[in-house]
Amino acid sequence: MKFIKKFLIFLFICSIFSSAQSSQKNILNNLFNQLEKVNNSKSATLLEGRIWSIWNEHPTNNKLTERLEFGTELMQYGDYNYALKVFSNVLESDPKWSEAWNKRATVYFLMSQFTNSLNDIDKVLDIEPRHFGALSGQARIFIKLEEYEKAIKSIENALKFYPSFKSRELIPEIERLIKEDSI
């Protein structure tokens, strides 16, 4: 009898977790549908903010959300090594949270560890292919590595989901760099 009770509790907890993730996914799908159709920058910026707020909130674990926030503060204050430890700890707890990978990729970028950053960005995009922030970061790394065609491709991928994305402005600059390289 105890086993059955424990099993039922386990199933209940799993259904809550699945429901929270499903709810978050549905909200994101709705926001991305709106983002693809919006044609003014003010509305796009508001939708972008809502998407970021969802990405930054763990669907089932407030403690992980708090740790992510703490790591972000550390990163903003320049304590990259400690932030890296915090984000790695979050990822040990939930390796399927795209924003934890994205934050760690950002720290690696700030530390000029571009290969590590690109590896984490790949994980972000495996989980959330519409992550325009990760795609923008990927483009910036490719610019630093002078892999300009890859940078343009990253931005173009972001524009599929976010047509009014500000990183669009990087494309003419990248094209200028390509021309300078070919001279």
Contacts in CASP RR format, 6 or more apart in sequence:
PFRMAT RR
TARGET T0000
AUTHOR 0000-0000-0000
METHOD contacts of the structure
MODEL  1
MKFIKKFLIFLFICSIFSSAQSSQKNILNNLFNQLEKVNNSKSATLLEGR
IWSIWNEHPTNNKLTERLEFGTELMQYGDYNYALKVFSNVLESDPKWSEA
WNKRATVYFLMSQFTNSLNDIDKVLDIEPRHFGALSGQARIFIKLEEYEK
AIKSIENALKFYPSFKSRELIPEIERLIKEDSI
16 60 0 8 1.000
17 59 0 8 1.000
17 60 0 8 1.000
20 59 0 8 1.000
20 60 0 8 1.000
21 59 0 8 1.000
21 60 0 8 1.000
23 59 0 8 1.000
24 54 0 8 1.000
24 57 0 8 1.000
24 59 0 8 1.000
27 54 0 8 1.000
28 51 0 8 1.000
28 54 0 8 1.000
28 130 0 8 1.000
31 47 0 8 1.000
31 50 0 8 1.000
31 51 0 8 1.000
31 54 0 8 1.000
32 51 0 8 1.000
32 130 0 8 1.000
32 161 0 8 1.000
34 47 0 8 1.000
35 44 0 8 1.000
35 47 0 8 1.000
35 48 0 8 1.000
35 51 0 8 1.000
35 161 0 8 1.000
35 162 0 8 1.000
35 163 0 8 1.000
36 161 0 8 1.000
36 162 0 8 1.000
36 163 0 8 1.000
38 44 0 8 1.000
38 47 0 8 1.000
38 164 0 8 1.000
39 164 0 8 1.000
40 164 0 8 1.000
41 164 0 8 1.000
44 162 0 8 1.000
44 164 0 8 1.000
44 165 0 8 1.000
48 132 0 8 1.000
48 162 0 8 1.000
55 98 0 8 1.000
55 99 0 8 1.000
55 102 0 8 1.000
55 128 0 8 1.000
55 131 0 8 1.000
56 65 0 8 1.000
56 68 0 8 1.000
56 69 0 8 1.000
56 72 0 8 1.000
56 99 0 8 1.000
57 65 0 8 1.000
58 64 0 8 1.000
58 65 0 8 1.000
58 68 0 8 1.000
58 94 0 8 1.000
58 97 0 8 1.000
61 93 0 8 1.000
61 94 0 8 1.000
64 90 0 8 1.000
64 93 0 8 1.000
64 94 0 8 1.000
64 97 0 8 1.000
64 100 0 8 1.000
67 86 0 8 1.000
67 89 0 8 1.000
67 90 0 8 1.000
68 86 0 8 1.000
68 87 0 8 1.000
68 90 0 8 1.000
68 99 0 8 1.000
68 100 0 8 1.000
68 103 0 8 1.000
70 86 0 8 1.000
71 82 0 8 1.000
71 83 0 8 1.000
71 86 0 8 1.000
71 87 0 8 1.000
71 103 0 8 1.000
72 83 0 8 1.000
72 103 0 8 1.000
74 80 0 8 1.000
74 82 0 8 1.000
74 83 0 8 1.000
74 86 0 8 1.000
75 83 0 8 1.000
75 103 0 8 1.000
75 106 0 8 1.000
75 107 0 8 1.000
75 110 0 8 1.000
78 110 0 8 1.000
80 107 0 8 1.000
80 110 0 8 1.000
80 111 0 8 1.000
83 103 0 8 1.000
83 107 0 8 1.000
84 104 0 8 1.000
84 107 0 8 1.000
84 108 0 8 1.000
84 111 0 8 1.000
87 100 0 8 1.000
87 103 0 8 1.000
87 104 0 8 1.000
87 107 0 8 1.000
88 104 0 8 1.000
90 97 0 8 1.000
90 100 0 8 1.000
91 97 0 8 1.000
91 100 0 8 1.000
91 101 0 8 1.000
91 104 0 8 1.000
94 100 0 8 1.000
96 127 0 8 1.000
97 127 0 8 1.000
98 123 0 8 1.000
98 124 0 8 1.000
98 127 0 8 1.000
98 128 0 8 1.000
98 131 0 8 1.000
98 134 0 8 1.000
99 124 0 8 1.000
101 120 0 8 1.000
101 121 0 8 1.000
101 123 0 8 1.000
101 124 0 8 1.000
101 127 0 8 1.000
101 134 0 8 1.000
102 120 0 8 1.000
102 121 0 8 1.000
102 124 0 8 1.000
102 131 0 8 1.000
102 133 0 8 1.000
102 134 0 8 1.000
104 120 0 8 1.000
105 116 0 8 1.000
105 117 0 8 1.000
105 118 0 8 1.000
105 120 0 8 1.000
105 121 0 8 1.000
105 124 0 8 1.000
105 134 0 8 1.000
105 137 0 8 1.000
106 117 0 8 1.000
106 137 0 8 1.000
108 114 0 8 1.000
108 116 0 8 1.000
108 117 0 8 1.000
108 120 0 8 1.000
109 117 0 8 1.000
109 137 0 8 1.000
109 140 0 8 1.000
109 141 0 8 1.000
114 141 0 8 1.000
114 144 0 8 1.000
114 145 0 8 1.000
117 137 0 8 1.000
117 141 0 8 1.000
118 138 0 8 1.000
118 141 0 8 1.000
121 134 0 8 1.000
121 135 0 8 1.000
121 137 0 8 1.000
121 138 0 8 1.000
121 141 0 8 1.000
124 131 0 8 1.000
124 134 0 8 1.000
125 131 0 8 1.000
125 134 0 8 1.000
125 135 0 8 1.000
125 138 0 8 1.000
128 134 0 8 1.000
130 161 0 8 1.000
130 162 0 8 1.000
132 158 0 8 1.000
132 161 0 8 1.000
132 162 0 8 1.000
132 165 0 8 1.000
132 167 0 8 1.000
133 158 0 8 1.000
135 154 0 8 1.000
135 155 0 8 1.000
135 157 0 8 1.000
135 158 0 8 1.000
135 167 0 8 1.000
136 154 0 8 1.000
136 155 0 8 1.000
136 158 0 8 1.000
136 165 0 8 1.000
136 167 0 8 1.000
137 154 0 8 1.000
138 151 0 8 1.000
138 154 0 8 1.000
139 150 0 8 1.000
139 151 0 8 1.000
139 152 0 8 1.000
139 154 0 8 1.000
139 155 0 8 1.000
139 158 0 8 1.000
139 167 0 8 1.000
139 170 0 8 1.000
139 174 0 8 1.000
140 151 0 8 1.000
142 148 0 8 1.000
142 150 0 8 1.000
142 151 0 8 1.000
142 154 0 8 1.000
143 151 0 8 1.000
143 170 0 8 1.000
143 174 0 8 1.000
143 177 0 8 1.000
146 177 0 8 1.000
146 181 0 8 1.000
148 174 0 8 1.000
148 175 0 8 1.000
148 177 0 8 1.000
148 178 0 8 1.000
148 181 0 8 1.000
149 178 0 8 1.000
151 170 0 8 1.000
151 174 0 8 1.000
152 171 0 8 1.000
152 174 0 8 1.000
152 175 0 8 1.000
155 165 0 8 1.000
155 167 0 8 1.000
155 168 0 8 1.000
155 170 0 8 1.000
155 171 0 8 1.000
155 174 0 8 1.000
158 165 0 8 1.000
158 167 0 8 1.000
159 165 0 8 1.000
159 168 0 8 1.000
END
